[in-house]
Amino acid sequence: MRENRFQVDIATGRFTLPVVILVCLILWGIDISKWSDLGTWGIIALCGYLMIEMNTTFTLIRTRTTLPTCIFVYLTTIFFFLHSFEWTNFAPLAFLLAIFNLFMGYESTKSSTHVFHSFLFLGLGSLALPQLILFTPLLIISTITFRAMNIKSFFASIVGLFTPYWILFGYAFYQNEMPLFNNLVKEMFHFYPINYSGLQITGIIAGLFSTFLLMISSIHYFQVAYLDKTRTRIYLSFFAFSGWWTTLIMVLQPQHLHALLPIQLISSAFLTGHLFTLTRNRFSSLFFIVTFILFIALTIFNLWMRFFSF
C-alpha cells in the first residue's frame, strides 16, 4: 500500500532525522528572542541524542530508526512555550540519564552502582524541578521489576537520591543561605490547589495531544508486547507506566505542566515510534496519516498563536 510505503520511509529512512533537524532549526531561528533560549535548544538536542543512544544500547525497537527522537525534538520545537530557558528545562535531561542508568542495572552484577547513578540523577533533576521527586516510587518499583534491588542497591538508591541535597545543604550552611535549601525542600512537598485557570490554550492542546499519542501507543503496545523479548517488554512497559504517572502528576498539579510535558513526551515518543516502525496494518497506516496531519495542523496553529495572535 502506498500509505505503508510512506510510513516505512518516514520511520526507517536515513533522511528523516536530518530533515526534522533542519525544520526545527528554522522554527527555532524565527522564534528565538534571547540568547539564553539557546540553552533550551542544547538541552533538547542532548535529550534527543540520549534517546538515540538508549534505543541503540537497549534495542527498544528491533529495526534501526530515529523516529522517537524525531517525534520528541519536533514536538518540543513546535510547542513554542517550551523554548524559554528555565532551570526546570534540565528535568527531562536528568530523567533520561536516570532511566539510562536504571536500564543498565537490569539483572546486572553491578546493579548497586547503576541504581546509585540512577537515583543521583533523579536527585539532581529535582533540584531544578522539585516535583521530580514524585517519580521516586516509580523508580523503586522499576528497580524491583528489573531484578536489580537488593540490600546494597536499596541503600545505594537512598544515598544517590539525597547526595545532591547533602551537598546543597553544606553549601547553604557555609554561605549562610539556608533559605535557599529550606525553600527547595518546602517546594518539594508543597501540593498546590488544583487550578486549570492559569493554563493557556497552547499548553492545554499540547498536553492533550501528547496524552492522545501516549494512550493509543501504550494500549497498542500491550497488545503486541509478546512479540518483543522479555527485557524489551520490561523497558517499554516502563515508558508506558512512566508516561501515565507523569500524566497523573500533570492533572493533579497543572501549574507544572510546562515542566512535566517534555518528560511525558519522552514516553509518548518511544511508544509511538515503536508503533509506527514495527506495525504494518490498516490501523497503523490510518493512525500514522492522522498523526502526520495533526503534526502539520499543530505546527500551523502554534505559529499562528505565536506570531499572529494579539
C-alpha positions as a printed Julia matrix, in Angstrom:
310×3 Matrix{Float64}:
  0.0     0.0    0.0
  1.17    3.5   -0.78
  0.45    4.76   2.73
  2.52    1.92   4.21
  5.45    2.79   1.95
  5.34    6.4    3.12
  5.15    5.24   6.73
  8.15    2.95   6.29
 10.17    5.69   4.59
  9.49    8.11   7.45
 10.01    5.55  10.22
 13.21    3.94   8.95
 14.57    6.38   6.38
 18.05    7.78   6.89
 16.94   11.29   5.9
 14.14   11.61   8.46
 16.33   12.91  11.29
 18.31   15.42   9.16
 15.09   16.83   7.68
 13.49   17.12  11.13
 16.6    18.84  12.49
 16.61   21.3    9.59
 12.92   22.17  10.04
 13.38   22.54  13.79
 16.39   24.83  13.35
 14.31   27.06  11.07
 11.45   27.17  13.59
 13.87   27.9   16.41
 15.57   30.57  14.31
 12.37   32.54  13.73
 11.27   32.26  17.35
 14.41   32.8   19.42
 14.26   36.06  21.34
 17.04   35.71  23.92
 20.46   34.14  23.77
 19.59   32.13  26.88
 16.97   30.27  24.82
 19.85   28.53  23.07
 20.37   26.71  26.36
 16.93   25.14  25.96
 17.8    24.12  22.41
 21.01   22.5   23.67
 19.13   20.55  26.35
 16.58   19.3   23.81
 19.43   18.26  21.49
 21.11   16.33  24.32
 17.82   14.63  25.17
 17.43   13.62  21.51
 20.96   12.21  21.45
 20.34   10.23  24.66
 17.14    8.79  23.17
 19.11    7.54  20.16
 21.72    6.02  22.48
 19.03    4.34  24.58
 17.36    2.85  21.53
 20.71    1.56  20.26
 22.03    0.28  23.6
 18.86   -1.45  24.79
 17.32   -2.36  21.4
 13.99   -0.8   22.3
 12.89   -1.0   18.66
 14.06   -4.02  16.68
 14.55   -2.04  13.46
 17.06    0.76  13.11
 15.15    4.04  13.49
 15.47    7.56  14.87
 11.72    8.17  14.88
 11.34    8.52  18.7
 13.97   11.25  18.7
 12.34   12.94  15.71
  8.93   12.96  17.41
 10.35   14.33  20.65
 12.52   17.02  19.08
  9.82   18.15  16.65
  7.06   18.41  19.26
  9.25   20.26  21.76
 10.07   22.64  18.91
  6.54   23.43  17.71
  5.34   23.91  21.3
  6.93   27.35  21.4
  6.13   27.95  25.07
  8.82   25.36  25.88
 11.56   27.47  24.26
 12.16   29.95  27.08
 15.13   28.94  29.2
 14.32   27.97  32.77
 16.16   25.77  35.25
 13.27   23.3   35.07
 14.35   22.55  31.48
 17.08   20.31  32.92
 14.45   17.94  34.38
 13.85   15.81  31.24
 17.61   15.5   30.67
 18.15   14.36  34.26
 15.19   11.99  33.93
 16.63   10.39  30.79
 20.01    9.93  32.48
 18.25    8.34  35.45
 16.36    5.96  33.15
 19.51    5.1   31.18
 21.33    4.03  34.35
 18.25    2.23  35.64
 18.08    0.19  32.43
 21.8    -0.57  32.75
 21.06   -2.16  36.11
 18.73   -4.79  34.64
 19.91   -8.15  36.07
 23.4    -6.63  36.37
 26.05   -7.91  38.78
 26.87   -4.25  39.44
 23.27   -3.21  39.94
 24.01   -1.13  43.05
 26.32    1.15  41.05
 23.74    1.71  38.33
 20.97    2.23  40.89
 23.1     4.8   42.71
 23.69    6.74  39.49
 20.02    6.49  38.53
 18.8     8.0   41.79
 21.65   10.5   41.8
 20.43   11.94  38.5
 16.85   11.91  39.8
 18.03   13.89  42.83
 19.95   16.34  40.64
 16.89   16.8   38.43
 14.72   17.51  41.48
 16.98   20.47  42.3
 15.72   22.01  39.05
 12.16   20.65  39.34
 11.34   19.62  42.92
  8.24   17.69  41.74
 10.61   15.23  40.04
 11.0    13.65  43.48
  7.47   12.26  42.94
  8.99    9.8   40.46
 10.91    8.08  43.28
  8.23    5.37  43.87
  8.19    4.63  40.13
 11.95    4.12  40.06
 11.91    1.97  43.19
  9.21   -0.31  41.76
 11.09   -0.46  38.45
 14.32   -1.39  40.25
 12.49   -4.36  41.75
 10.97   -5.25  38.38
 14.42   -5.09  36.77
 15.69   -7.56  39.39
 18.26   -5.01  40.49
 17.01   -4.47  44.04
 18.89   -5.9   46.99
 20.06   -4.53  50.33
 23.09   -2.88  48.76
 21.04   -1.37  45.93
 18.4    -0.13  48.36
 20.91    1.89  50.36
 22.6     2.97  47.14
 19.29    4.46  45.96
 18.88    6.42  49.21
 22.45    7.73  49.13
 22.19    8.63  45.44
 18.88   10.46  45.83
 19.99   12.56  48.81
 23.61   13.24  47.82
 22.71   16.44  45.87
 20.77   17.68  48.91
 23.62   16.97  51.29
 25.93   18.98  49.05
 23.38   21.8   48.71
 22.84   21.84  52.49
 26.58   22.09  53.09
 26.87   24.96  50.61
 23.84   26.82  52.02
 25.07   26.37  55.6
 28.6    27.5   54.78
 27.39   30.53  52.78
 24.75   31.36  55.4
 21.99   30.96  52.77
 19.82   28.36  54.46
 16.59   29.83  52.96
 17.84   28.51  49.6
 17.79   24.96  50.96
 14.64   25.37  53.06
 12.59   26.81  50.2
 13.6    23.94  47.92
 12.53   21.34  50.47
  9.24   23.16  51.09
  8.54   23.31  47.35
  9.22   19.59  47.05
  6.42   18.67  49.43
  4.04   21.52  48.64
  0.83   20.44  46.91
 -0.78   23.32  45.06
 -4.58   23.55  44.82
 -5.75   22.04  41.53
 -6.35   25.03  39.28
 -6.51   24.96  35.48
 -7.42   28.63  35.03
 -3.8    29.66  34.61
 -3.19   27.36  31.64
 -3.05   28.8   28.14
 -4.79   27.14  25.21
 -1.45   26.18  23.62
 -0.39   24.33  26.76
 -3.71   22.53  27.07
 -3.66   21.39  23.43
 -0.04   20.27  23.74
 -0.83   18.22  26.84
 -3.92   16.67  25.25
 -2.05   15.75  22.07
  0.84   14.15  23.95
 -1.66   12.22  26.09
 -3.51   11.14  22.94
 -0.29    9.7   21.47
  0.52    8.03  24.79
 -2.93    6.48  25.1
 -3.07    5.0   21.59
  0.54    3.8   21.54
  0.55    2.3   25.06
 -2.72    0.41  24.5
 -1.38   -0.88  21.2
  1.96   -1.86  22.74
  0.39   -4.06  25.43
 -1.47   -5.85  22.64
  1.73   -6.67  20.73
  4.25   -6.8   23.6
  4.55  -10.59  23.29
  6.49  -10.07  20.04
  9.38   -8.45  21.92
 11.96  -10.1   24.14
 11.34  -10.09  27.88
 13.95   -7.41  28.53
 12.49   -5.14  25.85
  8.95   -5.66  27.17
 10.05   -4.55  30.62
 11.81   -1.47  29.24
  8.91   -0.33  27.08
  6.37   -1.12  29.8
  8.35    1.26  31.99
  7.8     4.03  29.43
  4.07    3.3   29.4
  3.76    3.47  33.18
  6.13    6.44  33.36
  4.02    8.3   30.8
  0.8     7.73  32.73
  2.5     8.56  36.03
  3.58   11.88  34.51
  0.07   12.45  33.19
 -1.36   11.91  36.68
  1.03   14.48  38.17
  0.17   16.94  35.37
 -3.55   16.53  36.1
 -3.1    16.99  39.85
 -0.52   19.77  39.56
 -1.33   21.62  36.31
  0.86   24.53  37.41
  3.85   22.4   36.41
  2.52   21.3   33.02
  5.22   23.17  31.07
  7.99   21.48  33.06
  6.44   17.99  33.03
  5.29   17.93  29.39
  8.76   17.1   27.93
  9.01   14.16  30.35
  5.64   12.87  29.16
  6.73   13.41  25.55
  9.71   11.09  26.07
  7.37    8.18  26.83
  4.93    9.16  24.08
  7.75    9.4   21.53
  9.28    5.99  22.3
  5.95    4.15  22.25
  4.64    5.97  19.17
  7.93    5.38  17.38
  7.69    1.68  18.23
  4.15    1.53  16.81
  4.95    3.28  13.52
  8.23    1.45  12.94
  7.2    -2.14  13.61
  3.45   -2.31  12.93
  2.27   -2.8    9.34
 -1.51   -2.95   9.15
 -4.52   -0.82   8.3
 -4.76    0.63  11.81
 -1.13    1.78  11.93
 -1.42    3.3    8.44
 -4.55    5.22   9.39
 -3.11    6.33  12.72
  0.12    7.41  11.02
 -1.77    9.55   8.48
 -3.93   11.11  11.21
 -0.86   11.83  13.35
  1.04   13.3   10.39
 -1.87   15.63   9.59
 -2.14   16.63  13.26
  1.59   17.43  13.31
  1.1    19.82  10.39
 -2.06   21.31  11.95
 -0.32   21.82  15.3
  2.62   23.49  13.6
  0.33   25.96  11.78
 -1.75   26.56  14.93
  1.27   27.24  17.13
  2.86   29.5   14.53
 -0.38   31.46  14.3
 -0.73   31.73  18.09
  2.92   32.75  18.42
  3.15   35.41  15.74
 -0.36   36.45  14.66
 -2.49   36.22  17.8
 -2.94   39.53  19.6
